[in-house]
Amino acid sequence: MKPADHSTSTALDSAHRHAVKYIGELNSGRVGASASLERLRELLGRPLADGGCEPERVIDELVTDAADGLHRSSGGRFFGWVIGGAVPSALAADWLTSTWDQNSGMYSVAPAAAVVEEVAGGWLKELLNLRADASFALVTGCQMAHVTALAAARNEVLARHDWDVERQGLFGAPPVRILCSDQKHGSVVRAARLLGFGEECLRDVETTRDGTVVEQALNEALLESANAPTIVVLQAGDINTGAFDDFEPLINLAHNHGAWVHIDGAFGLWAAASPKYRHLTRGAKLADSWATDGHKWLNVPYDCGYAFTACPRAHSAAMSHRASYLVYDDAARDQIDWNPEFSRRGRGFATYAAIRELGKVGIASLVDRCCEHAKALVAGIGQLDGAEVLAEPIINQGLIRFHQRAGGDEAEQDDRFTDSMINAINASGKAFFTGSTWRGRRVMRVSVSNWRTSADDIDRSIQAVADTLTAIRLS
Ligand SMILES: *Cc1c(COP(=O)(O)O)cnc(C)c1O
């Protein structure tokens, strides 16, 4: 082996050793990061050196220095945010993606990557029960899937008003309004901002207690300026409760008013992959665009999201680009016609691997398992003295609130107590949760989205919450 190849090989061997060790410790080790910000800056903040360093040593020291700053979210007792995990073949394919280092913007630059995405896109539409003729893009996450899909929406709703937004821009364009659930995820707001829609273009539509759009409220909002170009954003899986909008009537209503309907289904759209939970997404197929993630429930490593649209013309009008030095292929699918990026990672390999590894049945079972575990975890914590279930999981998300004094709810005091409980559980290293403000009150969110989570993880996590409650009461 030539010396240069030798150092690549030793660096990869070292990475492999460290990776296997990290994974081997997930079940027994602490869950949350333990190092403080100061400590991490001290460890990682080396002065920029004049000289280089042996690749293997770079890897070894990176692993040592980062170790205590890593959340073990790849393991089964991490329930914060909606994080997902990485199934084995997707993780391995992700390593190969970097090894192959294909610039996956177009077929001519990365032939296999383009075809893998084309195939994965078809599989995703089938799994998520979307129209077979939908256009798609593999992007960095649901946030950028919103940007991609809403760029198509922007093109289409303005085209209907004889406005070519790609050519004329937004200055002087008929004002577009975006009607969305008042429980919308912040990524929708950011996507709208990035597309040149100020936050004032967004109008909140009232929701029920579990976070689903009230039909009458949407109807009134649509009637307000009946002729304005309009985009309606609905949710498959509310970030707090996991609730689904009632798509069929809401989408039909929006379409009767000529609106484009986009669905934020970052994790919830995956319910469509399970025969048991599919009914929650009924009617979702009628929408004009959809955004979801690969890095959450499909358990593909970060980062990976998917955008789909029912209007390929508007989608490619928003994204495609022609330059004389690029080689386009008429027969193949060039990602640049659908994606916001120019150069990009071969994002399809990990998705392709995860879907092949699990198959339709494996994905359905991953969804079902996470939902069952979430229900058991929320119910188990709910039975503890001092814990109250505010939202039982509809799918894989639930909400818990802690009361300092059993039976009572002293609003502010219990807000603080709930936050102290979350901090104390996380400090124990035995499980990891994050908080949220829901209907004005602090809550602990429970989110189960990792293929590794087992019944044993659930038992251990309920015990960790019980122990923390006892300890905090005694202190
Ligand atoms: C996570 C999430 C998003 C944002 O997705 P990213 O992958 O982080 O960009 C949007 N909507 C919902 C409901 C989410 O849970």
The ligand as a Gaussian input file, in Angstrom:
#p B3LYP/6-31G(d) Opt

LIG

0 1
 C      -38.353000      18.622000      13.279000
 C      -39.545000      19.269000      12.696000
 C      -39.419000      20.205000      11.657000
 C      -38.085000      20.688000      11.168000
 O      -37.366000      19.633000      10.605000
 P      -35.786000      19.685000      10.421000
 O      -35.483000      18.345000       9.918000
 O      -35.224000      19.953000      11.771000
 O      -35.462000      20.764000       9.469000
 C      -40.577000      20.708000      11.109000
 N      -41.785000      20.349000      11.558000
 C      -41.953000      19.461000      12.569000
 C      -43.327000      19.111000      13.010000
 C      -40.832000      18.896000      13.174000
 O      -40.977000      18.008000      14.158000

